[in-house]
């Protein structure tokens, strides 16, 4: 996880079967969600991301758009 204050405050509850792996500071390429936000910037965010309510639906929409976009070349 990143080093955001709300992740390191000690209030984060983690199940016993989960291991938290801290990410080095300023390494967005290691934080998977940053890649999704980057794709939202590349692909029309208003169209592809703003109408979705979950990360999974955003990923699904982006995957569909990326696949159809790459075939248009």
Secondary structure as the mmCIF struct_conf table of DSSP 4:
data_model
#
loop_
_struct_conf.conf_type_id
_struct_conf.id
_struct_conf.beg_label_comp_id
_struct_conf.beg_label_asym_id
_struct_conf.beg_label_seq_id
_struct_conf.end_label_comp_id
_struct_conf.end_label_asym_id
_struct_conf.end_label_seq_id
HELX_RH_AL_P HELX_RH_AL_P1 UNK A 5 UNK A 8
BEND BEND1 UNK A 9 UNK A 10
TURN_TY1_P TURN_TY1_P1 UNK A 16 UNK A 17
HELX_LH_PP_P HELX_LH_PP_P1 UNK A 22 UNK A 24
TURN_TY1_P TURN_TY1_P2 UNK A 25 UNK A 26
HELX_RH_3T_P HELX_RH_3T_P1 UNK A 28 UNK A 30
BEND BEND2 UNK A 31 UNK A 31
HELX_RH_AL_P HELX_RH_AL_P2 UNK A 32 UNK A 42
BEND BEND3 UNK A 43 UNK A 43
HELX_RH_AL_P HELX_RH_AL_P3 UNK A 45 UNK A 48
TURN_TY1_P TURN_TY1_P3 UNK A 49 UNK A 51
BEND BEND4 UNK A 54 UNK A 54
HELX_RH_AL_P HELX_RH_AL_P4 UNK A 55 UNK A 70
TURN_TY1_P TURN_TY1_P4 UNK A 71 UNK A 72
#
